[in-house]
Amino acid sequence: MEKKTDEYYIREILKGDPGSYSPLVDKYKHLAFSLSMKILNQREDAEESSQDAFIKAYNSLGTFNGTSAFRTWFFRIVYNTAISKLRTRKNIEVKFDDVRISDTEITETENAVGQLCSKDRMKYLQKGLLNLEPDERALLNMYYFDEFSIDEIVSITAMSASNVKVKLFRTRKKLFEKLQNILKDEVISIL
């Protein structure tokens, strides 16, 4: 069976066929939930947020102009919906802090993590990610795990490219600090 493009389904929806939205939902539901979960860290909230994002995207399809990929446009909606839900849930202001970590500390942590088996590495990495702010965790996940480009992250988050790069850099450093704290005993025993 021939696979249709996202743009094909969008055209069909705009022509009056709401059933054409189903393939887009099927294609992106796991990624939408995953991104929402990385930000909200609660299954029920992530499910609700990703569903809300699909509804918002469907209602806004007429504004999709095709200057970016549908995937990028949609994930901006997912990201903004999850961040909005997080702010209302916790009534917090999303922020990034400056973190000062020496290159030696980063290298030591990388070496310690590198010597762990793959299963342990993922376990500690997940613990480290959970200790980050939700927006920081989402940024790292979008870039490293979901493999969004800097330009796609710019479109999703509405940050400038330089701001995304700086925040990725600072968040990586912060993650290394979190990992160093988590792996303190392991780092000492390995080194």
N, C-alpha and C positions, 0 to 999 in steps of 0.2 A: 504494500500500500504506500502510496506517495505521501511523504511528509510535507505538510504545509508550513509556511513561515508565519511568524507572529503577525506580521503586517497583513497577511491574507485574512486571518481570523478577525483582526481589527476592522478591516474593510467590510467583512460580512456582518459584523455586529452593527457597524454604523449604517449598513443598508437595511437593518431591521431584523436580523437573525440573532436573538439573544443566546440561542443554543451554541453559537460559535465561541462563546466565552469559556465553555467547559474545557476545551483542550488547553487553553492558556492557564486555567486554574490547575489542571492536572500537571502541566509542565512545571509550574512554579510554586506549587503548594509546599513542597518540602523545603525549598530554599527560603520561602517567606517565613515559614514556621521557625526554621533554623536561625535566621537573622533576628526574628522577634524574641526567640528564646535566649539568644546570646545577650540581648539588651535587657530583657525583663527577668530572666532567670526563674520564672514560674510558669509551669506548663499551661495552666488555665488562662493566665494573662496573655501568654504568647499565642495560644490558639485564638483567643478573642481578638487580639491585635492583628494577627495575620488575616483573619476573616474580615475585620473592619477595613484593612488595606485593600483586599480584593473588591469590596463594595465601593470604596472610594475610587479605585482605579476604574471600575466599570462605569461609574457615574461620571467620570472625568475623561473617558476615552475620546470624546469630541475635542478635547484640548491637546491630545497627543499629536504633536506636529511632525514627528519622525526625524528631528534633528539629532536625536540620540536613539540608541536601540531601545525597544520596548522594555527589555530586561532592566536596563539602567533606569528608565523612567519609573517603572513599577517599583523597583527597590528603593527609590527615593521616597515613594509613598509609604512603603513598608517601614523604612527607617524612621521617617517623621511620625508615623502613627505609633510606633513602639516608644519612641522618645516622649511623645505627648502623654502616652499612657503612664510611662514611668514617672514623669513630672507630676501628674495628678495623683498617682498612687502614693508616692513618697513625698510629694511637694518639695522636691529638691531642685537645685540649680545644677545643671551639668557643667563640669569644669575639668580642666587639666592643670595639674600642678607641675612646677618646675622640679625636676629631680636631679640631684647631683650624685653621680656614681662614677668612680674612677674606671678607666679602661682595664686596669688590672682586675678589679672586681668582676667586671663583665666577662673577661677572659676566663677567670677562675670558675665562674658559674657556668659558662658555656662548656668548659672542659668537663665539669662534674656531670652536667646533663648529658653530654656526649658519651660518657662512659656508662650511663645507665642503659639497661635493655630497652627496646622500643616500647614495650608495654608500660614499664615504669616511667619512661620519659613522658608518655602521653598522660599518665596519671598525675605526675607532678606539674606538667604544663597546664592541665585543666585546673588544678588547684591554684596555680599562679594566676591564671586568667580570671578565676572566680574572685580573686582578691583585688582585681582592678575595678575601676568605675565602669558602669554599664556601657557608656559611650566609648570608652577606651577599648574595652573588650570587643565591642562591635567593630571598631575600626581595624583592629588586628585580625579579627576573624574574616572581615570582608577582604582584606588584602592578602592574607596568607592561606586561609582555608577555602574561601569562596573564589579566590583568584580574580578579584575585581582589579582593574587597572587604576592607577591614580586618577585618570580622567573620569572613570566611572564612579569612583568614590566622590570626586568633586561634584558630579551631577547628583549623586544620591544625598550627600550631606550638605550641599550648598556652601561648602568651605572653598577657599582658594586652593590651588594646587600646592603652593608653597606652605600653606597652613596644614594641609593634609600631610605633607612630607615631614614637617616639624613635629606634628602631633604623633605621627607614626614613630619617629625617632625617639621622642620623649616617652612614649608609651612602651616601646621596646625596652628602654632603659629602666623604666619603672617595673616592667615585668621581670627583668633580670634581678632587680632588687628584691622583689617578692619571692622569686625562685631561690635567691640566696638565703633568705630567711627560712623558707620551707626546707631547703636542703642543707641547712647549717651543719648538722651532724654529718651528713653524707659528704659535704665538701671537705670537712676536716679529715674524715677517714680516707677519702680518695687522695687528697693532696698529701 
